[in-house]
Amino acid sequence: MFKLSHLLVGATALLLLVACDDNTATLGIDMMPKTDLVSKNFQTYDVTTESYPVGDSVLARTTMSYLGRFTDPETNTTVKSDFLAQFHIDEGFDIPSNVQNNACTRFDLRLIIDDFVGDSLQNFKLSVYELNESLDPNADYYTNIDPEKYYDKNAEPIATKWFTISDRTIKDTERWSSTYNNNILVSLPTELGTKIIRDFQAHPEHFENTSTWQKSGNPCSKGLYFKLENGDGAMAYIDLVQLNIFFRYHDDYINRDTVSMASFASTDAVVQATHFENANLDKLLNDKDVTYLKSPAGIFTLATLPAEQINVQDTINSAKITFTRYNDQVESPFKLNIPKTVLMVRLDDYLNGFFENYQVNDGKESYLATFNSNTNSYQFSNIARLLTRMAKEKKEGKASKNWNKVLIIPVEPTKDSSGNIVKLSHDFSMSSARLVGGSKDKIKLEVIYSNFK
């Protein structure tokens, strides 16, 4: 028989279930002693910063080359650049066997310009020298490379050229056409092109690949030095250099003589080494009221983080640091860009080969920040892991002399098709930023802790 007591028990259970479903938000906290409740604590700390000179020596692992001299109207600092480049030979390279007179009709270089800063009508003088020493494709080259180790400075250049970045020798209709690529055209002696054609006919094995080409002893086969001789006011970003040999031959398919071309190109398969020289940086380095970011190969910002003040007994929920930029003081149509992306990396990691070892930001000891034009700043939103690691190293007696120092470096990230960063390299574009910091104004590190009472 069903008893009333059973009904009462069932109703009581139902009421309990309903009560639990109505409010479970504080179930865990209600069961905890009040001494275990989580509390949060907000702290700010001063961060010491200073300008960090890198001179002209940073890793030059880039497919872009730079040519020109430019004086920054804001800081009056000057950057001069020229470069060395090798040439890649495509698989299946071929020159017809029936070239007329077995000779070259035209031999030239085209320096394809991707972008530039400054006045495109400024005049520059360029000299082109053959390298007598090959660049090692497995070596790291830096922006203070000494070109004299790779060419004979007492030799005559194989070509000279006065140029402007905006080519005034062509018609405006051609310059503004959709098919035109801005370039610097340099004519070379045709007898050098003829030597290459005749060597191909006699020794096609010299042209099997880039390695055999570089060892062939042909003109330009070891590479070229593009030396800036004169000029100021602009800097060209050279995306590609083409070495072109033109010749006439009889085309049997159309049964007539025709002009054709064989080309070599400076690509990422061969070495391109840019040589930078900076001038007048001392004034910026001696300005202790601010810090600077200046590229290419100029100045980074060094920050000393107050990691010794961090409480490692508590959990760091977040740690934010902001580097604010001062506005420009000089108005000019040729002022430099602001570095777009910066890397925060531990000083020791940078000195021990961060870029040489193809490292990227890991969110633990290195971070990226993008310039925000609305706030005029770079913000690293959470460097909690880095601070925790620094503090623990100090506590455990494992800290180096640079244990709490980080560099802020202008960089250029390379992403894959999914948007993941697969490579970081130094930013070699002409850019500059003056940052709050130094001895005048301390920047702030904002930390939020949590702990159990």
Steps between C-alpha positions, in 0.01 A plus 500: 500500500629848412554696822474871567853501639630399156319793343648743752854373438454536124366853533790596725749370244325691222514820702872450561564451128305812412691700759833387357400582144383848595841621618828307466728797438640508854492127568881462512558822690226421759679173577841675545620653824478879484879518547547337153311762298687632193617860517648718227767762538595770246856636507698738278878510473749736338692370200842642408572545129792625291604513136706200394748555212546220250718705268489354151515134598180297486431179314422584137283200419264665254401469135475877464806712417540871566671771297531868582575757766235676707512758777209486744350851530379424853828381657761613244643147495619358170484147359708396198452163337632294212510123450657183363294247307545161340294361213295184480482291184175321423490130429494442127683822419562512126646716224430399136789352309441723197556841662606746232878548509486310828488844661296712740311799361420656839598423857334679792384502861157596624460588865127463570381755758229384738475824700705800611520785749607854427510707183476279191660775285829513690805401295723210600812346352536120502809294417478126432794272580549128446562296814824305509396307810177301519252549780438184701130401477525328840654796684329777693574851375451816700426856397858609580638267231825631347455499120875541447545137605302393196608735220816672380466868588785582262323342203288700260122456539332311218237774488404834650158662501349831606137434591190631670250267666228641276632436148470827307628346175169331425163644406235562763260269318747216546588590860139494614393195301388188686778290344789726598727399788708785634865407448855624460646391165879455483670416170795259512773438240366265229831313485426363848168363378674352196743313728205345683330392174818343364575323828151350493563363147834351609416393856125461562588314821598837649133597488341190654423671831591801712800329658661407166423849366672669794811285448509547122717812496253679274445877527272581796486133604631566853266795542510879485553789739263792446697788650338835572748773406306828531159636587270566794128535557343160427522128569381237251375159612625256235275197471686324217808537280494346153807435286386486136686383188338590167588335168363435153443150365305326224172362630425194288139485622411837348786481246647839568763678708383617838631660818498299820632531852656276768476617862648444842337642814582577861251289695470354848693197370821706498664753729406868502700693758411863573764731642369780726681799647330719761619849589415750777346244736699633800262790552208260540694264726604789724140617542422334834150648531354265238585177320500419130410234252685556173540272203674377303776375729499802728350515849285269714345574841628310804261454794587378849193328644443515880482123527670501841189672639265234365338278765549144372281364780194645328365425155549773242173528309629762259793736453475788252762746382452782249765689304357836392637694204557874492361679197742635239632850560584577136255515212642361176362322192789257536472405866561137587238240575435367851618140563191288451586191705741464791637199682562478874776246562736434788838665446688173554281320246574771242874487567496120482355486150124553506493602133788277393313197637177588315305549824159664512293646784390227739279690748732394783825690460428693181194697390378711208314830507357704212495878495157635591443838333197572723706483820832591333664207675618139503326290765615161626177385659623208712864418576413308818692186401815699436483676837430177685798330337730793575392512865549125546846513340602768747355314798670174399837666441498432125485860379759636254622861510233587239229293667236777510584686177303490174546667163227663291596439135327603175430179307333373187292182551440247223174302518383178338168455319324444834630821649755336729832679542772276357790746483618816668767724352628846576298782351725666241252762388578861579311561825534685828316553828577710809360333812400615846754374752863553584579710804213745454185289521485144626267272313273278707462126533146412612461165677186327629561225757260242642541290814302302756445671833 
